[in-house]
């Protein structure tokens, strides 16, 4: 099973997007989904696979933080 966390597209150049995951910026292929800077997305294996709303992104981040706190 794979778990994806949401990131925010900050820049697009050609078919590549820079995606910010809480301060960690990574490159991802943007050819599968039409995205723009400011969109929240899920990335798997270096490719953007889905756009999500800001509300969904917040809910996912909160859930991941809650799960992380259970391991402490």
N, C-alpha and C positions, 0 to 999 in steps of 0.2 A: 504494500500500500504506500502511496506517495501522498505527502501532505504539502500543499502549497500555501505560502503566505502572500498576502497582497503587497504589491509595490506600486509606486507612482511613476508614470512615465514623465521624465523631465526633459528629454531631447530626442529627436528623431533625425537620423541622417541616412538617406537611402533606405535600405530595408532593415536597418538596425535601430534599436531604441536603447537609450540609457534609462534604466529603471532604478529608482531609489527605494531600498528596503531599509527603512529606519537609519539612514545615514550611510549605508553600504550600497554604493552605486555599481550596478553590473550591466553588461551589454546583453541584449536579448534580440533574437530575430523577430521582426514585426510583420512578417509576410502572411501569417495565417489569420490575423485579426486586424481590422482597420482601427488604428489607435491614433490619438493625438496627445501632445503634451498636456498633462493634468489628469489624464485618465488613470484609474486604478486597474491593475491587471494581475492575473496569475501567470507565473512563468514555470514551465516544466522542461527540463532537458535543454535549456537555453532558448526556448521558443515561447513567445506569448501565446497562451492557449485560450484566454478568456478575459473579457472586461467585466469588472464588478462595480457596483455603485459605491460611493463614499461610505454610505451607511453599512453596506455589507463588509467593506474593508475594515471599518472600525470594529464591527462585531467579531470578525475573524481574528483581529489583533488581540482583542480582549479575551477571547477564548484561548488563544495560544499562550497568553500571559498567565491565565488561570491554570492551564495545564502545567506550565513550567513551574509555577509556585507549588504545585502538589508534589513535585519531585525533590523539593528542597528539604 
